[in-house]
Amino acid sequence: MMAATMVKASYQAAADATARCRQSCETCHYNCCLPNGSAECGRLCLDCAEICRVTETLLARGSQWAPKMAALCAEVCDACAAQCEQSSSEYCAACAQACRECARLCREIAESA
């Protein structure tokens, strides 16, 4: 019983992180990437937001596929963070930070499966 409760708590923390990351990626895309013509960053932010959306859903329902999707989410979040860290924009900085936190929590889910 205790292990199941801990798994659910870790899933919830990761689901919350994916929601924050999705929002941050979308904000970065619309407020930084588009206005500055940063196509590569913009595509990556949208890809990351979408992966986060799906991962959040799977984590929230405790899907058997959540750990595999969390591994992919961590990979995409790391790539998005690396791209955004190349910019001096406050939107990119916030996005990179949200991506790094999301990647960390998703990696924990993936590695514990």
OpenMM code with the backbone's topology and positions (N, CA, C; nanometers):
from openmm import Vec3, app, unit

residues = "MET MET ALA ALA THR MET VAL LYS ALA SER TYR GLN ALA ALA ALA ASP ALA THR ALA ARG CYS ARG GLN SER CYS GLU THR CYS HIS TYR ASN CYS CYS LEU PRO ASN GLY SER ALA GLU CYS GLY ARG LEU CYS LEU ASP CYS ALA GLU ILE CYS ARG VAL THR GLU THR LEU LEU ALA ARG GLY SER GLN TRP ALA PRO LYS MET ALA ALA LEU CYS ALA GLU VAL CYS ASP ALA CYS ALA ALA GLN CYS GLU GLN SER SER SER GLU TYR CYS ALA ALA CYS ALA GLN ALA CYS ARG GLU CYS ALA ARG LEU CYS ARG GLU ILE ALA GLU SER ALA".split()
positions = [
    Vec3(0.0831, -0.1201, 0.0000),
    Vec3(0.0000, 0.0000, 0.0000),
    Vec3(0.0873, 0.1262, 0.0000),
    Vec3(0.1905, 0.1282, 0.0824),
    Vec3(0.2759, 0.2452, 0.0906),
    Vec3(0.3489, 0.2706, -0.0409),
    Vec3(0.3979, 0.1651, -0.1054),
    Vec3(0.4681, 0.1818, -0.2333),
    Vec3(0.3746, 0.2393, -0.3385),
    Vec3(0.2500, 0.1922, -0.3411),
    Vec3(0.1526, 0.2434, -0.4379),
    Vec3(0.1256, 0.3913, -0.4144),
    Vec3(0.1190, 0.4306, -0.2885),
    Vec3(0.0972, 0.5715, -0.2554),
    Vec3(0.2155, 0.6552, -0.3005),
    Vec3(0.3376, 0.6040, -0.2811),
    Vec3(0.4567, 0.6770, -0.3229),
    Vec3(0.4621, 0.6901, -0.4744),
    Vec3(0.4250, 0.5857, -0.5463),
    Vec3(0.4239, 0.5925, -0.6921),
    Vec3(0.3250, 0.6987, -0.7370),
    Vec3(0.2080, 0.6993, -0.6789),
    Vec3(0.1081, 0.7988, -0.7170),
    Vec3(0.1565, 0.9402, -0.6865),
    Vec3(0.2255, 0.9577, -0.5756),
    Vec3(0.2775, 1.0905, -0.5411),
    Vec3(0.3830, 1.1343, -0.6419),
    Vec3(0.4711, 1.0419, -0.6816),
    Vec3(0.5739, 1.0784, -0.7788),
    Vec3(0.5117, 1.1049, -0.9153),
    Vec3(0.4094, 1.0287, -0.9506),
    Vec3(0.3387, 1.0533, -1.0766),
    Vec3(0.2735, 1.1914, -1.0742),
    Vec3(0.2135, 1.2275, -0.9600),
    Vec3(0.1462, 1.3575, -0.9505),
    Vec3(0.2471, 1.4710, -0.9615),
    Vec3(0.3613, 1.4563, -0.8960),
    Vec3(0.4642, 1.5606, -0.9040),
    Vec3(0.5126, 1.5768, -1.0476),
    Vec3(0.5325, 1.4656, -1.1168),
    Vec3(0.5764, 1.4719, -1.2568),
    Vec3(0.4659, 1.5283, -1.3456),
    Vec3(0.3419, 1.4909, -1.3191),
    Vec3(0.2301, 1.5441, -1.3977),
    Vec3(0.2206, 1.6955, -1.3800),
    Vec3(0.2394, 1.7425, -1.2579),
    Vec3(0.2379, 1.8873, -1.2325),
    Vec3(0.3525, 1.9567, -1.3069),
    Vec3(0.4693, 1.8926, -1.3081),
    Vec3(0.5850, 1.9494, -1.3780),
    Vec3(0.5615, 1.9538, -1.5288),
    Vec3(0.4967, 1.8504, -1.5838),
    Vec3(0.4688, 1.8508, -1.7271),
    Vec3(0.3698, 1.9614, -1.7622),
    Vec3(0.2748, 1.9863, -1.6738),
    Vec3(0.1782, 2.0945, -1.6985),
    Vec3(0.2479, 2.2304, -1.6986),
    Vec3(0.3376, 2.2507, -1.6021),
    Vec3(0.4140, 2.3775, -1.5966),
    Vec3(0.5040, 2.3911, -1.7189),
    Vec3(0.5667, 2.2816, -1.7576),
    Vec3(0.6573, 2.2848, -1.8720),
    Vec3(0.5799, 2.3142, -2.0006),
    Vec3(0.4671, 2.2493, -2.0167),
    Vec3(0.3837, 2.2734, -2.1358),
    Vec3(0.3481, 2.4207, -2.1458),
    Vec3(0.3036, 2.4767, -2.0354),
    Vec3(0.2643, 2.6182, -2.0350),
    Vec3(0.3842, 2.7084, -2.0658),
    Vec3(0.4972, 2.6766, -2.0087),
    Vec3(0.6176, 2.7570, -2.0306),
    Vec3(0.6642, 2.7483, -2.1754),
    Vec3(0.6581, 2.6283, -2.2328),
    Vec3(0.6973, 2.6107, -2.3734),
    Vec3(0.6051, 2.6885, -2.4669),
    Vec3(0.4761, 2.6844, -2.4400),
    Vec3(0.3810, 2.7580, -2.5239),
    Vec3(0.4022, 2.9084, -2.5092),
    Vec3(0.4269, 2.9541, -2.3874),
    Vec3(0.4529, 3.0956, -2.3634),
    Vec3(0.5784, 3.1398, -2.4370),
    Vec3(0.6834, 3.0585, -2.4284),
    Vec3(0.8085, 3.0900, -2.4974),
    Vec3(0.7852, 3.0967, -2.6486),
    Vec3(0.7142, 2.9978, -2.6996),
    Vec3(0.6880, 2.9943, -2.8439),
    Vec3(0.6176, 3.1211, -2.8917),
    Vec3(0.5104, 3.1581, -2.8250),
    Vec3(0.4295, 3.2702, -2.8721),
    Vec3(0.4873, 3.4071, -2.8383),
    Vec3(0.5657, 3.4165, -2.7318),
    Vec3(0.6185, 3.5469, -2.6899),
    Vec3(0.7636, 3.5707, -2.7252),
    Vec3(0.8343, 3.4667, -2.7654),
    Vec3(0.9762, 3.4828, -2.7979),
    Vec3(1.0084, 3.4273, -2.9360),
    Vec3(0.9829, 3.3002, -2.9560),
    Vec3(1.0227, 3.2334, -3.0815),
    Vec3(0.9563, 3.2962, -3.2039),
    Vec3(0.8249, 3.3093, -3.1992),
    Vec3(0.7531, 3.3668, -3.3143),
    Vec3(0.7942, 3.5108, -3.3425),
    Vec3(0.7907, 3.5992, -3.2421),
    Vec3(0.8271, 3.7382, -3.2702),
    Vec3(0.9715, 3.7553, -3.3179),
    Vec3(1.0610, 3.6660, -3.2747),
    Vec3(1.2021, 3.6782, -3.3101),
    Vec3(1.2419, 3.5931, -3.4296),
    Vec3(1.1456, 3.5227, -3.4870),
    Vec3(1.1742, 3.4405, -3.6040),
    Vec3(1.2638, 3.3209, -3.5756),
    Vec3(1.2577, 3.2702, -3.4542),
    Vec3(1.3390, 3.1547, -3.4143),
    Vec3(1.2644, 3.0246, -3.4454),
    Vec3(1.2704, 2.9836, -3.5717),
    Vec3(1.1922, 2.8678, -3.6161),
    Vec3(1.2314, 2.7393, -3.5440),
    Vec3(1.3610, 2.7139, -3.5311),
    Vec3(1.4071, 2.5903, -3.4665),
    Vec3(1.3605, 2.5842, -3.3215),
    Vec3(1.3794, 2.6921, -3.2488),
    Vec3(1.3364, 2.6981, -3.1093),
    Vec3(1.1834, 2.6862, -3.1005),
    Vec3(1.1149, 2.7527, -3.1904),
    Vec3(0.9689, 2.7493, -3.1910),
    Vec3(0.9142, 2.6096, -3.2116),
    Vec3(0.9716, 2.5374, -3.3085),
    Vec3(0.9267, 2.3997, -3.3331),
    Vec3(0.9542, 2.3114, -3.2119),
    Vec3(1.0713, 2.3275, -3.1542),
    Vec3(1.1076, 2.2457, -3.0391),
    Vec3(1.0173, 2.2758, -2.9192),
    Vec3(0.9858, 2.4026, -2.8985),
    Vec3(0.8949, 2.4387, -2.7891),
    Vec3(0.7572, 2.3766, -2.8093),
    Vec3(0.7068, 2.3802, -2.9316),
    Vec3(0.5756, 2.3196, -2.9581),
    Vec3(0.5796, 2.1687, -2.9451),
    Vec3(0.6872, 2.1054, -2.9940),
    Vec3(0.7010, 1.9601, -2.9776),
    Vec3(0.7053, 1.9240, -2.8296),
    Vec3(0.7816, 1.9985, -2.7539),
    Vec3(0.7947, 1.9725, -2.6111),
    Vec3(0.6602, 1.9907, -2.5400),
    Vec3(0.5899, 2.0967, -2.5742),
    Vec3(0.4591, 2.1209, -2.5136),
    Vec3(0.3638, 2.0048, -2.5404),
    Vec3(0.3656, 1.9536, -2.6619),
    Vec3(0.2759, 1.8434, -2.6972),
    Vec3(0.3138, 1.7142, -2.6260),
    Vec3(0.4425, 1.6836, -2.6207),
    Vec3(0.4884, 1.5641, -2.5487),
    Vec3(0.4515, 1.5765, -2.4007),
    Vec3(0.4691, 1.6954, -2.3453),
    Vec3(0.4323, 1.7178, -2.2052),
    Vec3(0.2822, 1.6975, -2.1834),
    Vec3(0.2018, 1.7435, -2.2782),
    Vec3(0.0563, 1.7287, -2.2651),
    Vec3(0.0175, 1.5814, -2.2579),
    Vec3(0.0720, 1.5019, -2.3477),
    Vec3(0.0400, 1.3591, -2.3502),
    Vec3(0.0935, 1.2900, -2.2245),
    Vec3(0.2154, 1.3237, -2.1861),
    Vec3(0.2756, 1.2630, -2.0672),
    Vec3(0.1953, 1.2964, -1.9431),
    Vec3(0.1526, 1.4210, -1.9321),
    Vec3(0.0702, 1.4623, -1.8179),
    Vec3(-0.0556, 1.3770, -1.8090),
    Vec3(-0.1211, 1.3560, -1.9207),
    Vec3(-0.2436, 1.2760, -1.9235),
    Vec3(-0.2167, 1.1326, -1.8780),
    Vec3(-0.1115, 1.0717, -1.9312),
    Vec3(-0.0802, 0.9334, -1.8957),
    Vec3(-0.0397, 0.9205, -1.7494),
    Vec3(0.0370, 1.0156, -1.7004),
    Vec3(0.0756, 1.0138, -1.5594),
    Vec3(-0.0457, 1.0313, -1.4694),
    Vec3(-0.1320, 1.1242, -1.5040),
    Vec3(-0.2491, 1.1532, -1.4210),
    Vec3(-0.3419, 1.0332, -1.4078),
    Vec3(-0.3486, 0.9522, -1.5116),
    Vec3(-0.4354, 0.8348, -1.5020),
    Vec3(-0.3611, 0.7087, -1.4619),
    Vec3(-0.2302, 0.7207, -1.4362),
    Vec3(-0.1515, 0.6059, -1.3928),
    Vec3(-0.1380, 0.4994, -1.5001),
    Vec3(-0.1318, 0.5423, -1.6230),
    Vec3(-0.1238, 0.4496, -1.7361),
    Vec3(0.0020, 0.3628, -1.7293),
    Vec3(-0.0114, 0.2414, -1.7798),
    Vec3(0.1055, 0.1525, -1.7883),
    Vec3(0.2108, 0.2071, -1.8838),
    Vec3(0.1700, 0.2970, -1.9714),
    Vec3(0.2614, 0.3561, -2.0700),
    Vec3(0.3302, 0.4813, -2.0181),
    Vec3(0.2924, 0.5270, -1.9008),
    Vec3(0.3480, 0.6505, -1.8458),
    Vec3(0.5007, 0.6482, -1.8328),
    Vec3(0.5620, 0.5419, -1.7829),
    Vec3(0.7084, 0.5441, -1.7713),
    Vec3(0.7802, 0.5566, -1.9062),
    Vec3(0.7308, 0.4891, -2.0079),
    Vec3(0.7935, 0.5004, -2.1401),
    Vec3(0.7752, 0.6402, -2.1977),
    Vec3(0.6567, 0.6964, -2.1807),
    Vec3(0.6329, 0.8317, -2.2298),
    Vec3(0.7130, 0.9325, -2.1484),
    Vec3(0.7286, 0.9059, -2.0193),
    Vec3(0.8080, 0.9954, -1.9351),
    Vec3(0.9542, 0.9974, -1.9807),
    Vec3(1.0053, 0.8832, -2.0234),
    Vec3(1.1434, 0.8781, -2.0750),
    Vec3(1.1574, 0.9642, -2.1995),
    Vec3(1.0621, 0.9541, -2.2911),
    Vec3(1.0639, 1.0364, -2.4117),
    Vec3(1.0482, 1.1838, -2.3760),
    Vec3(0.9595, 1.2122, -2.2834),
    Vec3(0.9373, 1.3507, -2.2402),
    Vec3(1.0661, 1.4097, -2.1846),
    Vec3(1.1385, 1.3332, -2.1037),
    Vec3(1.2653, 1.3820, -2.0476),
    Vec3(1.3643, 1.4139, -2.1584),
    Vec3(1.3695, 1.3290, -2.2591),
    Vec3(1.4623, 1.3511, -2.3715),
    Vec3(1.4277, 1.4789, -2.4482),
    Vec3(1.2995, 1.4978, -2.4762),
    Vec3(1.2563, 1.6166, -2.5503),
    Vec3(1.2743, 1.7421, -2.4638),
    Vec3(1.2438, 1.7321, -2.3361),
    Vec3(1.2623, 1.8471, -2.2466),
    Vec3(1.4094, 1.8879, -2.2392),
    Vec3(1.4991, 1.7900, -2.2334),
    Vec3(1.6421, 1.8219, -2.2318),
    Vec3(1.6831, 1.8954, -2.3597),
    Vec3(1.6324, 1.8496, -2.4735),
    Vec3(1.6655, 1.9140, -2.6018),
    Vec3(1.6097, 2.0560, -2.6067),
    Vec3(1.4878, 2.0729, -2.5593),
    Vec3(1.4257, 2.2056, -2.5594),
    Vec3(1.5020, 2.3001, -2.4654),
    Vec3(1.5385, 2.2509, -2.3489),
    Vec3(1.6142, 2.3329, -2.2540),
    Vec3(1.7471, 2.3752, -2.3142),
    Vec3(1.8165, 2.2826, -2.3778),
    Vec3(1.9453, 2.3151, -2.4393),
    Vec3(1.9301, 2.4223, -2.5462),
    Vec3(1.8229, 2.4142, -2.6239),
    Vec3(1.7974, 2.5148, -2.7277),
    Vec3(1.7664, 2.6499, -2.6640),
    Vec3(1.6797, 2.6501, -2.5654),
    Vec3(1.6392, 2.7762, -2.5027),
    Vec3(1.7525, 2.8400, -2.4229),
    Vec3(1.8438, 2.7599, -2.3707),
    Vec3(1.9566, 2.8143, -2.2947),
    Vec3(2.0524, 2.8939, -2.3831),
    Vec3(2.0374, 2.8835, -2.5125),
    Vec3(2.1219, 2.9600, -2.6050),
    Vec3(2.0710, 3.1028, -2.6248),
    Vec3(1.9548, 3.1322, -2.5700),
    Vec3(1.8933, 3.2641, -2.5866),
    Vec3(1.9062, 3.3454, -2.4585),
    Vec3(1.9040, 3.4758, -2.4726),
    Vec3(1.9069, 3.5635, -2.3552),
    Vec3(1.7657, 3.6066, -2.3133),
    Vec3(1.6658, 3.5582, -2.3827),
    Vec3(1.5273, 3.5947, -2.3530),
    Vec3(1.4823, 3.5408, -2.2175),
    Vec3(1.4069, 3.6208, -2.1448),
    Vec3(1.3512, 3.5761, -2.0162),
    Vec3(1.2521, 3.4624, -2.0381),
    Vec3(1.1834, 3.4627, -2.1521),
    Vec3(1.0903, 3.3534, -2.1828),
    Vec3(1.1661, 3.2227, -2.2031),
    Vec3(1.2766, 3.2304, -2.2750),
    Vec3(1.3586, 3.1114, -2.2975),
    Vec3(1.4217, 3.0630, -2.1666),
    Vec3(1.4628, 3.1549, -2.0820),
    Vec3(1.5217, 3.1162, -1.9533),
    Vec3(1.4196, 3.0425, -1.8669),
    Vec3(1.2977, 3.0952, -1.8634),
    Vec3(1.1919, 3.0297, -1.7860),
    Vec3(1.1563, 2.8940, -1.8460),
    Vec3(1.1536, 2.8872, -1.9776),
    Vec3(1.1233, 2.7629, -2.0467),
    Vec3(1.2305, 2.6584, -2.0165),
    Vec3(1.3562, 2.6978, -2.0270),
    Vec3(1.4662, 2.6050, -2.0002),
    Vec3(1.4595, 2.5520, -1.8577),
    Vec3(1.4294, 2.6386, -1.7630),
    Vec3(1.4205, 2.5966, -1.6227),
    Vec3(1.3056, 2.4967, -1.6041),
    Vec3(1.1894, 2.5258, -1.6615),
    Vec3(1.0750, 2.4346, -1.6507),
    Vec3(1.1054, 2.3012, -1.7181),
    Vec3(1.1739, 2.3067, -1.8313),
    Vec3(1.2106, 2.1837, -1.9033),
    Vec3(1.3070, 2.0988, -1.8219),
    Vec3(1.4044, 2.1600, -1.7594),
    Vec3(1.5025, 2.0852, -1.6789),
    Vec3(1.4345, 2.0155, -1.5605),
    Vec3(1.3448, 2.0862, -1.4940),
    Vec3(1.2731, 2.0264, -1.3809),
    Vec3(1.1827, 1.9133, -1.4283),
    Vec3(1.1131, 1.9339, -1.5366),
    Vec3(1.0254, 1.8309, -1.5922),
    Vec3(1.1073, 1.7080, -1.6323),
    Vec3(1.2197, 1.7303, -1.6980),
    Vec3(1.3057, 1.6191, -1.7403),
    Vec3(1.3522, 1.5391, -1.6196),
    Vec3(1.3906, 1.6078, -1.5146),
    Vec3(1.4394, 1.5397, -1.3934),
    Vec3(1.3317, 1.4488, -1.3338),
    Vec3(1.2115, 1.5021, -1.3184),
    Vec3(1.1033, 1.4241, -1.2579),
    Vec3(1.0567, 1.3115, -1.3499),
    Vec3(1.0513, 1.3386, -1.4786),
    Vec3(1.0109, 1.2338, -1.5738),
    Vec3(1.1154, 1.1218, -1.5788),
    Vec3(1.2418, 1.1588, -1.5713),
    Vec3(1.3484, 1.0580, -1.5723),
    Vec3(1.3367, 0.9681, -1.4493),
    Vec3(1.3014, 1.0259, -1.3352),
    Vec3(1.2815, 0.9464, -1.2141),
    Vec3(1.1705, 0.8437, -1.2331),
    Vec3(1.0631, 0.8845, -1.2983),
    Vec3(0.9512, 0.7918, -1.3257),
    Vec3(0.9988, 0.6806, -1.4185),
    Vec3(1.0674, 0.7181, -1.5244),
    Vec3(1.1135, 0.6208, -1.6237),
    Vec3(1.2104, 0.5209, -1.5622),
    Vec3(1.2979, 0.5681, -1.4769),
    Vec3(1.4006, 0.4811, -1.4182),
    Vec3(1.3469, 0.3931, -1.3075),
    Vec3(1.2339, 0.4315, -1.2490),
    Vec3(1.1768, 0.3511, -1.1404),
    Vec3(1.0830, 0.2412, -1.1919),
    Vec3(1.0574, 0.2415, -1.3222),
    Vec3(0.9627, 0.1432, -1.3778),
    Vec3(1.0265, 0.0058, -1.3912),
] * unit.nanometer
topology = app.Topology()
chain = topology.addChain("A")
for resn in residues:
    res = topology.addResidue(resn, chain)
    for name in ("N", "CA", "C"):
        topology.addAtom(name, app.Element.getBySymbol(name[0]), res)
